[in-house]
């Protein structure tokens, strides 16, 4: 849960990714492009900024399967924005969301 009251101008995941990028952590796990350095062709296509924040879930970025910080905050903001009781983020396209339901 956030320390301060979140509003619709907050972007918890974006802000966490910006903080994470400044930490200059060297990844030894997935994804294999290693923040763009391992696949220059893909980096050229998508851009360095995109590749720098394509990272695996880890403590500073929360965990999609059991969100307790920035993802949880972002899901709560999404629910408020849509006037819903809950909102859940999914990866892998709509197929994974439908299968999860």
N, C-alpha and C positions, 0 to 999 in steps of 0.2 A: 504494500500500500504506500502511496506517495506521502512524503512528509508534509507537503503543502497541498492545498486544494487545487486540483487540476481544472483547467478551462479548455475550451475548444481551440484556443490558440497554442496550446502545448502540443508537442510532438515527441512523446517519450522514447519511441524507438529511434527516430532520427537523431535526437539529442544524445542517446546512448551510443549510437554508431559514431557520431562525431567525437565523443569523448574517447571511445575505444580506438579510433584511428590515431589519435594523438598519443596513445600509450605505446605505439610502435612495437606491438607484440609480433613475434615471428611465429607463424603457424606451422605445426608439424602434423596437422590432421587434414581433413577435407575442408574445403574443396581443393582439388589438385592443382588449380592454376596458381596457387600461392599468392593471393591478392594481386593477380595479374602478371607476376613475374614469370610464371611457369607456362604461360600461353600468350605470347606477344600478339599473335594474330587476333585472338579474341579480345585482348585488351585494346587493340587498335580499333576494333569494331564497336565495342561497348563503351570504351572510354576508361581512363584510369580511375576516375572518381567512383564509377560503378563497381569496378573490380576491387577497389580498396575496401569496400564495405560488404562484399559478398563473403561472409564468414560463417563458420559453424556456431551453433549455440554454445555459450559459455557463461560463466557467472556474471560478468558485467553486462551481458546482453540478454539474460534471462533464458528460459527454456520453453519452447512452444508447447511441449507435452504437459508441462506443469508450471504455468507462469506464476511468478510470485512478485515480480517487480515491474520492469518497463513494459513488457508485453501485457501483463495484467492491467496496468494503468491505461495502456492504449486500447485494450479491449473494452474497458469501462467507458472511456471517452467515446468510442465508436457506438456503444450501446446508447449512451446519452444522445449522441448526434442523430441516431436513427429512431429515437423514442422507443427503444427495445429494453426489455429487462436484462438481457445478456447479449454479448457479441463474442464470437470466437473466430480467431484467425486460423486460416488453413494454408498449407502449401501443397503443391502437387496438382493444382487445378481443381475443378469442380468434382471430378470423379472421387478424389480422396474425401472431400467434404460429404458427398452423398453416401459414400461407404461408411463414413464415421457416424452419420446420423442413424 
